[in-house]
Amino acid sequence: MLEAARAQVALVVGAEARQMVFTSGGTESNNLAIFGAITAASRRRKIISSEIEHSSILAPLAELERRGFEVVRVAPDSDGRIDPARVLATLNSDTALVTLGLANSEVGTIQDLAPLASVCSATGALFHIDAAQAVGRIPVDVAALGCDLMTLSGHKLGAPGGVGALYVRDAARIAPIVFGGPHEAGMRAGTPNLLGAVAFGAATEAAMNAMRDESDRIGSLARSLLKRLGETIPGLRLNGPLTGGLPNTLSLTFPSVLGESMLIALDLEGVEVSMGSACAAGAVEPSHVLRAMGRSIADARSSLRISLGWNNTADEIDAVAETIPAVWRRVADAEPLSEVSAR
Amino acid sequence: MKRRVLVAMSGGVDSSVAAAILREDGYDVVGVAMRLAPEPFAPASTAPVAKRRGTCCSHDDFEDARRVAERMDFPFYVIDLRADFAARVVDNFVAEYLGGRTPNPCVMCNREIKFDRLWSRAHALNADYVATGHYARIEQGADARFHLLRAADDSKDQSYFLFTLGQDELSRTMFPLGAMTKTEVRARARALGLATADKPESQEICFVPDGDYASFVERRSDPAQLRPGSIVDIKGKRLADHSGVHRFTVGQRRGMGIASGERLYVREIRAESGEVVAGPREELDSSGLIANRVSLVDDSIASGGELSVEVKIRYRHRALPATMRVDSARRAEIRFAAVGPAVTPGQACVFYRGEEVLGGGFIERAITAERAT
């Protein structure tokens, strides 16, 4: 059963089953890729990434910096795009790893990463792609991208939390970070999460089969929602590219309100949106992605992310297109964004 | 339609029970925990797990509040008011100490955050009321005016901290614990199976959990703002030097650094010159005080000229019989009926008549026997 699930998961990114290591989720996959790569590349001291990565990339990089490694975080443009040339410009023979997300979780920007593989390979750096947000939403192929390592997350595809995978190209050398047994070809000790892996496999297969139709359907719902919100909320701004982003992700800056207040008001109306990243206690921090894209702290505090899923219907989008402007007007009236609150 | 109440929850037993009672009474309760403290005491990543705990606004406290919300089945959110709290409470706290006064940040937090900033949020969330776990009572009289009253449990009474509330605020505020004793509150929490039933009381000012105000003020100030100087007696004779007026409170005895035969107390702080005037106990006696930024629960009482009241000049002090007169600039002159104790500038003075809070203000200075003329 475990091997059947492994084959299902491998297939979605065009990999072989033997190349997939099951982990406890995207976070562990990213940690294994990063710490595994720098351990294996014993003398190289440099890691290249970007400013808009997920915290499961940024936090390991901050830890490595604390341990004396050199970390370069490339800045994106105002739409959240990473210019491959800027990555290549800093790549050298001291680089152990290049790690970049394929699609940004907050603004949906899809990166052009294919040009990086051959240069990484030529300089001896490992190339890791965090594809947790992309798999199941857009076609992803490890051969076309030419990466050495790729992170997949189970729960992003509808599997329960607690399962993920790391693709490891046959020739890529990384060291394990969890020791204790021969499981997962020695790459990840510990009894595998069989139920999670089976669900991951099934969810992957379902997502793959439905992807083209679903992407079109969700993309059209998202475009319709964006159009209607733009007509009813003067000054509404889309963060991220108008075309060529993830079809299901809308990052929007709502004028003159605190996003936190809108988020709670919408939640009380049964509309779930998200904002920046929640701290351990549940308070919301302004998005580091929007800041990196050049937005002010005030704009970042006024921004929300709307993610559409396979279970959203056109009727729901109609209802939300009414609710969001009404809530925005109420919040803007009751609690207009002050200079202090926007700090 | 059910009335919606935004309940400010700290993760302690009082606000937990306040929220639970309102939920049981059928209100549409929305719980919020406010993230306020500007300096979360972030422990090193190598600290023992058990030590990675703060004292207020900490992860654990918010999780406790969240567990209560889950248990009682109402929505709960953490809201980030750190910028407002820093600008409207902490900066004032620091400025008051630098100015030689002893602030009461809980009063400021109630005035600026809980019953102002939080009310805007309540309005944005379609709530009709804000509720807290304060021990105080609100009653509406036959004339529709609202009255702010001491708590039934005199040992827990917190009406002192709430004097800034006026008719508008009281009309949309609820204090569900006002008629209960602390023992009853804990019993209710246990009966409801709330995780916070046996949590200890918090005592210190929430954003200075180690209680070291002087170091906090120094961390948040420009060194050029600190006012070091001399400790002098009433005749101006230098007794010792000190490193800043923010380290002193009028009425305090300890920490003078003077070897003297008699016990010396801080009598006056002159922030401009850096002088701290010390003297024996009897030199601190006062006959009254001047308060500024006076607010009245019901403005209509001020029209009658001189009022007989009882005045509390510190939270833990007994209320003293006095007369008061408020002028149009919202300053009040208070005359004690008998000789009063040390009056500490910066502290709140709150006017009572029996059970009822009439209003209050912030102490500007003492009126001593000589000054009274």
Interface residues (C-beta under 8 A of the other chain):
Chain A: E260 S261 I264 A265 D267 L268 A280 A281 G282 A283 V284 E285 R330 V331 A334 E335 S338 V340 S341 A342 R343
Chain B: V30 A33 R35 C57 S58 H59 F62 E63 R66 P75 Y77 V78 I79 D80 L81 A83 D84 A87 R88 S120 R121 H123 A124 L125 N126
